């Protein structure tokens, strides 16, 4: 797998770089404090001796008195005139197309919201039905009239409906998230169009040619409001090799996220800065990358993948007293659904209760059927802090009754006279987030921090 890295310099006058409707090309830009001197070169074909040339779409922030033109030996500049002209950017087809897409997404959101409201009412009805069934069962037991067959059928129906409605609820909620994300991206694109200049500058040159020969003209002008912020200018382009995979954390999100673990194979380091992330030529978001030395790993996140989902459920829970100790046992199932027609490499994360340096509480993980990751950095950094990770190859079309399951269980044991208290401190969550996003660890890139918090033992 290869990923392209493009380094960009910055200049704040976005209007200037978007001015494309001019003949010739920019030959030189000299940046001063809050100003830039721009020089364009315009090729002039052989033609009439005396003629007028129009150069359009100069930046809005151009200083009119600074406009200067000079010709080669074959061309004399007789006069230079600059004037303003109204722009028709607001009527462009791109703006109309974006507006129509945003309107359609708004309608889709309204329909999805109504479906979700109706589904919630159905779930409330099922809950009422189960409550009624429970009350009726108690009454029948007291009267000795319990109909086991009817009770079993009603229970199976209610539980089946609950599962079906819950899956539909997750799909509709995910659909709403996707609609909102798409609408946000389209609105940002629309802003880029609508924020462009509503007026343009044009230059009219009166020239005289010698000997009916082609020549060229240099047009120079000053532009205000320039600096090293806002506008991007490409200065470097390279490809980095690496691995592409998915990351899922059911404890935090039902979505899986796409990541790439790249290696800086260049002979120079990459400086810290902001990055615009694209996947298959489609913009997916913005991020910040740290300084990356030559040979160091760089993890890049590419956003959520709606075709890979996950959830976490409790299968069993027990609480028992053994001598002077209290032992609590938990069994969890991490469910992965792959709707893709090809297999997916997935890093699946969960966590055990973390007790820090406390010796009052013992946490024991029972060997899971699918082994925990043996990756070196994970075993050294994350595993001792109770973070669990599985490196999986999830086959294609594994969803519904064929979903990919990962089961594990653990126990906590402590003095029966102690009381456990769990907390999620802000510092703890931020620490986990930074740790999983560290490029050298090969993790992170949009999956967020690991939840679960820490565990303390105190007197009863």
PLY file of the C-alpha trace (Angstrom):
ply
format ascii 1.0
element vertex 460
property float x
property float y
property float z
element edge 459
property int vertex1
property int vertex2
end_header
0.00 0.00 0.00
1.21 3.49 -0.81
0.01 6.85 0.51
0.90 10.18 -1.06
2.27 12.93 1.20
2.05 16.49 -0.15
3.78 19.27 1.77
2.19 22.70 1.46
3.31 26.26 2.15
0.71 28.81 3.21
-0.40 32.22 1.93
-3.54 33.94 3.19
-4.78 35.53 -0.05
-6.95 32.71 -1.37
-8.62 35.02 -3.93
-5.33 35.54 -5.71
-4.63 31.84 -6.28
-8.19 31.17 -7.38
-7.89 33.78 -10.15
-7.42 31.39 -13.07
-9.19 33.14 -15.95
-6.09 35.02 -17.20
-3.72 34.37 -20.07
-0.14 33.55 -19.20
1.11 32.28 -15.89
2.59 33.47 -12.61
6.36 33.62 -12.80
7.29 35.02 -9.39
5.78 35.83 -5.99
7.73 37.82 -3.38
6.16 37.88 0.08
6.53 40.98 2.28
4.86 41.87 5.56
1.11 41.71 4.81
1.81 42.14 1.06
2.98 40.09 -1.90
4.50 41.22 -5.20
3.14 39.07 -8.01
4.60 38.93 -11.52
2.73 37.33 -14.42
4.08 36.64 -17.90
1.65 36.93 -20.82
2.60 35.62 -24.24
1.56 37.95 -27.09
1.04 36.45 -30.53
2.02 38.27 -33.71
-0.76 40.54 -34.93
-1.82 44.11 -35.44
0.73 46.75 -34.53
-1.61 48.64 -32.17
-4.07 46.63 -30.08
-5.67 46.22 -26.69
-5.14 43.22 -24.42
-7.41 42.37 -21.49
-6.06 40.47 -18.47
-8.91 39.42 -16.18
-9.57 37.95 -12.74
-6.90 39.78 -10.76
-7.28 39.34 -6.98
-9.77 41.55 -5.15
-7.07 42.80 -2.75
-4.81 44.11 -5.52
-3.46 47.67 -5.00
-4.55 49.51 -8.17
-1.70 52.05 -8.12
0.86 49.22 -7.97
-0.10 47.65 -11.31
2.84 47.90 -13.71
3.51 46.33 -17.12
6.64 46.10 -19.27
7.14 44.47 -22.65
10.06 42.84 -24.45
12.00 44.51 -27.25
9.21 43.62 -29.69
6.39 45.25 -27.63
5.87 48.72 -26.20
3.31 49.41 -23.45
1.30 52.54 -24.32
-1.11 52.58 -21.33
-2.26 50.53 -18.36
-5.82 50.79 -17.08
-7.34 48.77 -14.19
-11.07 48.53 -13.45
-13.51 46.45 -11.40
-16.15 44.11 -12.79
-18.98 42.25 -11.07
-18.44 38.52 -10.65
-20.97 35.85 -11.61
-19.56 33.25 -9.20
-22.88 32.99 -7.32
-24.57 31.60 -10.46
-22.06 28.87 -11.11
-23.29 25.34 -11.76
-21.20 24.05 -8.84
-23.11 26.22 -6.37
-26.48 25.09 -7.71
-25.42 21.44 -7.62
-24.18 21.69 -4.02
-27.36 23.50 -2.94
-29.52 20.75 -4.49
-27.49 18.02 -2.76
-27.80 19.75 0.61
-31.56 20.10 0.12
-31.88 16.38 -0.70
-29.87 15.43 2.39
-32.18 17.57 4.51
-35.17 15.64 3.13
-33.41 12.33 3.76
-32.71 13.35 7.35
-36.38 14.24 7.88
-37.54 10.85 6.54
-34.95 8.96 8.62
-35.89 10.91 11.76
-39.56 10.02 11.29
-38.68 6.35 10.80
-36.63 6.44 13.99
-39.49 8.06 15.92
-41.91 5.38 14.70
-39.43 2.64 15.60
-39.03 4.06 19.13
-42.81 3.91 19.57
-42.75 0.25 18.50
-40.00 -0.46 21.03
-42.06 1.21 23.75
-45.01 -0.98 22.80
-42.87 -4.14 23.02
-41.61 -3.04 26.45
-45.22 -2.54 27.60
-46.13 -5.94 26.18
-43.33 -7.63 28.11
-44.31 -5.78 31.29
-47.93 -6.88 30.81
-46.76 -10.46 30.18
-44.74 -10.41 33.42
-47.70 -9.08 35.44
-50.09 -11.61 33.90
-47.66 -14.45 34.57
-47.41 -13.55 38.26
-51.21 -13.43 38.51
-51.58 -16.80 36.74
-48.99 -18.39 39.04
-50.89 -17.22 42.08
-54.15 -18.68 40.67
-52.44 -21.84 39.42
-53.46 -21.12 35.80
-50.04 -20.73 34.13
-50.07 -21.57 30.38
-46.42 -22.43 29.72
-46.84 -22.75 25.94
-48.51 -19.36 25.50
-45.97 -17.73 27.82
-43.07 -19.23 25.87
-44.48 -18.08 22.53
-45.09 -14.57 23.83
-41.61 -14.36 25.34
-39.94 -15.59 22.16
-41.95 -13.13 20.08
-41.11 -10.21 22.37
-37.40 -11.01 22.55
-37.19 -11.54 18.79
-38.94 -8.26 18.11
-36.67 -6.46 20.57
-33.55 -7.73 18.78
-34.98 -6.87 15.35
-35.99 -3.35 16.41
-32.65 -2.75 18.13
-30.74 -3.66 14.93
-33.01 -1.36 12.91
-32.45 1.42 15.43
-28.67 1.12 15.06
-28.95 1.24 11.26
-31.17 4.35 11.33
-28.93 6.12 13.85
-25.90 5.31 11.71
-27.76 6.60 8.64
-28.42 9.90 10.44
-24.73 10.22 11.33
-23.76 9.67 7.69
-26.31 12.22 6.46
-25.04 14.84 8.92
-21.40 14.19 7.96
-22.17 14.45 4.23
-24.18 17.64 4.78
-21.31 19.17 6.79
-18.80 18.41 4.02
-21.09 19.83 1.33
-21.70 23.00 3.33
-17.95 23.52 3.73
-17.53 23.14 -0.04
-20.36 25.62 -0.61
-18.70 28.10 1.75
-15.53 27.93 -0.33
-17.53 29.02 -3.39
-19.65 31.67 -1.72
-16.69 33.21 0.12
-14.87 34.03 -3.12
-14.77 37.59 -4.35
-18.01 39.10 -5.63
-15.96 41.56 -7.71
-12.97 41.13 -9.99
-10.21 43.38 -11.25
-9.25 43.50 -14.91
-6.35 45.19 -16.62
-6.54 46.73 -20.09
-3.21 47.22 -21.88
-2.70 49.33 -24.99
0.36 47.91 -26.77
2.34 48.51 -29.95
4.20 45.66 -31.68
7.38 46.04 -33.77
7.91 44.11 -36.95
4.78 41.99 -36.57
6.70 39.64 -34.25
5.41 37.68 -31.18
6.62 38.76 -27.78
5.71 38.76 -24.10
4.56 41.12 -21.35
5.36 41.08 -17.65
2.51 42.33 -15.44
3.39 43.09 -11.80
1.16 44.17 -8.93
0.98 44.20 -5.12
-1.65 42.25 -3.17
-2.55 43.06 0.44
-3.59 40.72 3.27
-0.88 38.12 2.63
0.80 35.99 5.26
1.61 32.34 5.98
-1.91 31.26 7.02
-5.03 30.00 5.16
-3.87 29.47 1.60
-1.99 26.26 0.66
0.77 26.08 -1.95
2.29 22.70 -2.83
6.05 22.50 -2.28
6.65 18.74 -1.97
5.07 15.49 -3.18
6.09 11.94 -2.15
4.67 8.43 -1.65
5.08 6.45 1.58
4.56 2.70 1.92
2.57 1.15 4.75
-0.36 -1.00 5.85
-4.07 -0.25 5.61
-6.43 -1.72 8.22
-9.55 -1.07 10.33
-9.80 -0.27 14.04
-12.86 -1.01 16.20
-13.57 -0.13 19.84
-17.06 -1.44 20.73
-16.85 0.14 24.18
-16.85 3.59 22.55
-18.46 3.33 19.13
-20.47 0.95 16.95
-18.44 1.98 13.88
-15.05 0.73 12.70
-12.49 3.27 11.53
-10.00 3.09 8.67
-6.32 3.67 9.39
-2.98 3.47 7.60
0.31 2.77 9.35
2.91 4.47 7.13
6.70 4.56 7.35
8.62 7.73 6.59
11.06 6.24 4.07
12.33 9.68 3.05
15.83 10.88 3.93
14.36 13.84 5.77
11.85 14.31 8.56
8.31 15.67 8.24
7.42 18.74 10.27
4.41 19.01 12.55
1.34 20.63 11.03
-2.24 20.30 9.87
-3.26 17.77 7.22
-6.22 17.36 4.88
-7.07 13.66 4.52
-8.34 12.17 1.24
-9.39 8.60 0.46
-9.84 7.57 -3.20
-9.67 11.29 -4.16
-12.51 12.06 -1.70
-12.02 14.49 1.19
-12.74 12.76 4.53
-11.53 15.27 7.13
-8.73 17.26 8.71
-6.11 16.15 11.21
-2.84 17.13 12.88
0.37 15.19 12.37
3.35 15.42 14.72
6.97 15.75 13.65
8.01 12.44 12.05
11.68 11.48 11.82
13.09 9.55 8.91
12.24 5.86 9.40
9.52 6.57 12.00
5.92 5.33 11.78
3.06 7.69 10.95
-0.56 6.65 11.64
-3.23 8.39 9.54
-6.97 8.03 10.15
-9.44 7.95 7.25
-12.74 8.17 9.13
-15.54 5.67 9.78
-16.40 2.81 7.41
-20.14 2.19 7.34
-19.58 -1.33 5.97
-17.85 -2.54 9.16
-19.69 -2.30 12.49
-19.25 -3.63 15.99
-20.98 -3.92 19.36
-20.25 -5.19 22.86
-22.60 -7.29 25.00
-22.50 -8.94 28.41
-23.04 -12.72 28.21
-22.63 -13.69 31.86
-22.01 -12.06 35.23
-21.53 -13.74 38.60
-20.72 -12.58 42.12
-19.65 -15.04 44.84
-17.88 -15.18 48.20
-14.86 -17.48 48.52
-13.56 -17.56 52.08
-12.56 -14.03 52.98
-12.59 -12.79 49.37
-15.27 -11.65 46.97
-14.95 -12.87 43.38
-16.79 -11.27 40.43
-16.67 -12.90 36.99
-17.70 -11.31 33.68
-18.04 -12.75 30.19
-18.28 -10.42 27.18
-18.87 -10.85 23.47
-17.49 -8.42 20.89
-19.52 -8.74 17.69
-18.06 -7.63 14.34
-20.24 -7.30 11.21
-18.45 -7.07 7.85
-20.85 -6.08 5.06
-18.03 -5.89 2.51
-17.52 -8.40 -0.29
-13.86 -8.75 0.70
-12.14 -9.63 3.99
-11.04 -6.88 6.38
-7.92 -6.66 8.53
-9.18 -5.42 11.90
-7.57 -4.32 15.17
-10.25 -4.92 17.79
-9.84 -3.17 21.17
-11.44 -3.54 24.58
-10.14 -3.17 28.13
-10.02 -4.79 31.54
-10.51 -2.88 34.80
-7.24 -1.11 35.55
-6.12 -1.05 39.18
-2.85 0.83 38.78
-0.32 -0.22 41.43
-2.97 -1.44 43.87
-2.37 -4.93 45.30
-5.79 -5.03 46.97
-7.56 -6.09 43.76
-6.59 -8.96 41.50
-7.77 -8.98 37.85
-7.37 -12.24 35.93
-8.02 -12.63 32.19
-9.01 -16.17 31.19
-7.28 -17.34 27.96
-9.68 -16.38 25.14
-10.43 -18.69 22.23
-9.00 -16.12 19.82
-5.54 -15.15 21.09
-4.61 -11.62 22.10
-2.23 -9.70 19.82
1.48 -10.46 20.21
2.65 -7.25 18.50
5.74 -6.00 20.32
4.82 -2.42 21.09
1.31 -3.42 22.18
2.67 -5.99 24.66
5.15 -3.46 26.00
2.94 -0.38 26.33
-0.82 -1.10 26.22
-1.26 -4.65 27.53
0.19 -3.95 31.03
-2.48 -1.23 31.43
-5.36 -3.60 30.81
-5.96 -2.78 27.14
-6.96 -5.80 25.05
-6.25 -6.05 21.34
-7.03 -8.70 18.75
-5.50 -8.67 15.24
-8.19 -10.27 13.10
-8.88 -11.17 9.49
-12.67 -10.83 9.32
-14.04 -12.78 6.30
-16.30 -11.12 3.74
-20.10 -10.99 4.21
-20.05 -11.82 7.91
-23.11 -10.15 9.42
-26.44 -11.04 11.03
-26.45 -14.64 12.21
-23.03 -15.08 10.56
-21.41 -12.15 12.40
-17.83 -12.59 13.63
-17.78 -13.10 17.42
-14.91 -12.61 19.87
-15.64 -13.88 23.39
-13.53 -13.31 26.47
-13.96 -13.38 30.23
-12.16 -12.18 33.32
-12.54 -12.13 37.08
-11.78 -9.61 39.81
-11.02 -10.78 43.36
-10.67 -8.63 46.45
-11.23 -8.65 50.20
-14.92 -9.05 50.99
-14.67 -6.14 53.42
-13.56 -3.77 50.69
-15.79 -1.83 48.31
-14.76 -1.22 44.69
-15.34 2.17 43.14
-14.81 2.83 39.41
-14.00 6.27 38.09
-13.16 7.84 34.73
-10.93 10.81 35.36
-10.38 13.34 32.60
-6.62 12.86 32.86
-6.98 9.09 32.52
-9.14 9.31 29.40
-6.85 11.89 27.79
-3.82 9.74 28.60
-5.41 6.71 26.92
-6.34 8.78 23.88
-2.82 10.19 23.45
-1.29 6.77 23.99
-3.41 5.11 21.30
-2.79 8.00 18.88
0.99 7.95 19.22
2.53 7.21 15.79
5.40 5.18 17.25
2.92 2.80 18.86
1.23 1.92 15.58
-2.21 2.78 16.98
-4.74 5.59 16.92
-5.87 7.77 14.04
-9.47 8.55 14.86
-10.61 5.71 17.11
-10.67 7.92 20.22
-9.58 7.13 23.76
-10.25 3.87 25.53
-13.04 4.11 28.11
-13.49 2.05 31.23
-11.56 4.15 33.75
-9.67 2.83 36.78
-10.64 0.87 39.86
-9.97 1.70 43.50
-10.57 -0.34 46.66
-11.73 1.32 49.85
-13.00 0.38 53.30
-16.53 -0.84 53.54
0 1
1 2
2 3
3 4
4 5
5 6
6 7
7 8
8 9
9 10
10 11
11 12
12 13
13 14
14 15
15 16
16 17
17 18
18 19
19 20
20 21
21 22
22 23
23 24
24 25
25 26
26 27
27 28
28 29
29 30
30 31
31 32
32 33
33 34
34 35
35 36
36 37
37 38
38 39
39 40
40 41
41 42
42 43
43 44
44 45
45 46
46 47
47 48
48 49
49 50
50 51
51 52
52 53
53 54
54 55
55 56
56 57
57 58
58 59
59 60
60 61
61 62
62 63
63 64
64 65
65 66
66 67
67 68
68 69
69 70
70 71
71 72
72 73
73 74
74 75
75 76
76 77
77 78
78 79
79 80
80 81
81 82
82 83
83 84
84 85
85 86
86 87
87 88
88 89
89 90
90 91
91 92
92 93
93 94
94 95
95 96
96 97
97 98
98 99
99 100
100 101
101 102
102 103
103 104
104 105
105 106
106 107
107 108
108 109
109 110
110 111
111 112
112 113
113 114
114 115
115 116
116 117
117 118
118 119
119 120
120 121
121 122
122 123
123 124
124 125
125 126
126 127
127 128
128 129
129 130
130 131
131 132
132 133
133 134
134 135
135 136
136 137
137 138
138 139
139 140
140 141
141 142
142 143
143 144
144 145
145 146
146 147
147 148
148 149
149 150
150 151
151 152
152 153
153 154
154 155
155 156
156 157
157 158
158 159
159 160
160 161
161 162
162 163
163 164
164 165
165 166
166 167
167 168
168 169
169 170
170 171
171 172
172 173
173 174
174 175
175 176
176 177
177 178
178 179
179 180
180 181
181 182
182 183
183 184
184 185
185 186
186 187
187 188
188 189
189 190
190 191
191 192
192 193
193 194
194 195
195 196
196 197
197 198
198 199
199 200
200 201
201 202
202 203
203 204
204 205
205 206
206 207
207 208
208 209
209 210
210 211
211 212
212 213
213 214
214 215
215 216
216 217
217 218
218 219
219 220
220 221
221 222
222 223
223 224
224 225
225 226
226 227
227 228
228 229
229 230
230 231
231 232
232 233
233 234
234 235
235 236
236 237
237 238
238 239
239 240
240 241
241 242
242 243
243 244
244 245
245 246
246 247
247 248
248 249
249 250
250 251
251 252
252 253
253 254
254 255
255 256
256 257
257 258
258 259
259 260
260 261
261 262
262 263
263 264
264 265
265 266
266 267
267 268
268 269
269 270
270 271
271 272
272 273
273 274
274 275
275 276
276 277
277 278
278 279
279 280
280 281
281 282
282 283
283 284
284 285
285 286
286 287
287 288
288 289
289 290
290 291
291 292
292 293
293 294
294 295
295 296
296 297
297 298
298 299
299 300
300 301
301 302
302 303
303 304
304 305
305 306
306 307
307 308
308 309
309 310
310 311
311 312
312 313
313 314
314 315
315 316
316 317
317 318
318 319
319 320
320 321
321 322
322 323
323 324
324 325
325 326
326 327
327 328
328 329
329 330
330 331
331 332
332 333
333 334
334 335
335 336
336 337
337 338
338 339
339 340
340 341
341 342
342 343
343 344
344 345
345 346
346 347
347 348
348 349
349 350
350 351
351 352
352 353
353 354
354 355
355 356
356 357
357 358
358 359
359 360
360 361
361 362
362 363
363 364
364 365
365 366
366 367
367 368
368 369
369 370
370 371
371 372
372 373
373 374
374 375
375 376
376 377
377 378
378 379
379 380
380 381
381 382
382 383
383 384
384 385
385 386
386 387
387 388
388 389
389 390
390 391
391 392
392 393
393 394
394 395
395 396
396 397
397 398
398 399
399 400
400 401
401 402
402 403
403 404
404 405
405 406
406 407
407 408
408 409
409 410
410 411
411 412
412 413
413 414
414 415
415 416
416 417
417 418
418 419
419 420
420 421
421 422
422 423
423 424
424 425
425 426
426 427
427 428
428 429
429 430
430 431
431 432
432 433
433 434
434 435
435 436
436 437
437 438
438 439
439 440
440 441
441 442
442 443
443 444
444 445
445 446
446 447
447 448
448 449
449 450
450 451
451 452
452 453
453 454
454 455
455 456
456 457
457 458
458 459
